[in-house]
Amino acid sequence: MTIDSVRKDLENHIGKKVVLKYNLGRNKVEKYHAVIKELYNYVFLVELNNNFNEVKSFSYSDIITKTIKIDY
């Protein structure tokens, strides 16, 4: 798995709802229901489905190192 392959996979899901599981370490996991908004060279943005319309950014390497798991 490379950064290019991760980016191409995410391009197919721009604007679609996904579930992100973010591993913080020490058995701490945050789960987000979000929509993939934009892709950049090294990061991608997701908009969370909450009352605040919060936007978070993650790197492609987080997916490669399995810090983030995305369920489409």
N, C-alpha and C positions, 0 to 999 in steps of 0.2 A: 504494500500500500504506500503510495506516494502522495505528496501534497497536491499534485495535479489530478490524480484520480479522485481524491476526496473532494476537491473543488468541482470537478465535473459531475460528481454524484450530487452535490448540493445544488448545482445549477438546475438540475431536473426538478428540484423541490422548492424553488423560490416562490413565495406567496402561499405555500401550503402549510397546514398545521402539522407540527411535530411535537414529540415529547423528548425533552433533554434530561438526561440523568447525569449530574455533575458530581464526580467523586472528589470530596475535599480531603480525604485521608482519615485515618483513625475511625473507620466505620461511619463517617458522616457523608451523607449523600443528599444533594438538593435536587428536587424534581421540578421541572418547569414545563408548562404547556405553552407553546410559543409558535410564532410564524417566522420563517426565514425571510428576512427583509432584503439584505444587500450582501454582496460578496466583494471583497477587496483582495489585494495581493497576498496578504498574510493573515487576515482575520475575516470573520463574517459576523453579521449583525442579526440578532433575533429580537422580535418584539414580543414581550410576555403578554399572555392573556389574563391580565388582572385589571383592577380598577384604575391603575396609575399609568397604563400604557408605557411601561418601563422598557428600555432598550438595553440589551446586554451584548457584549462582544466576546467572541471566543476565537482562538487560533485553530488552524487546520491541524497543527501538531498535537493539540489536545485530543483530537479524534484518533490520530495515529497511535499516541501513547495510551489510549483508552482511559484518559481522564474524563472524557465525555462520551456518553453513548447516546446515539440518536435513534429513536424509533419513528419511522415514517408512517 
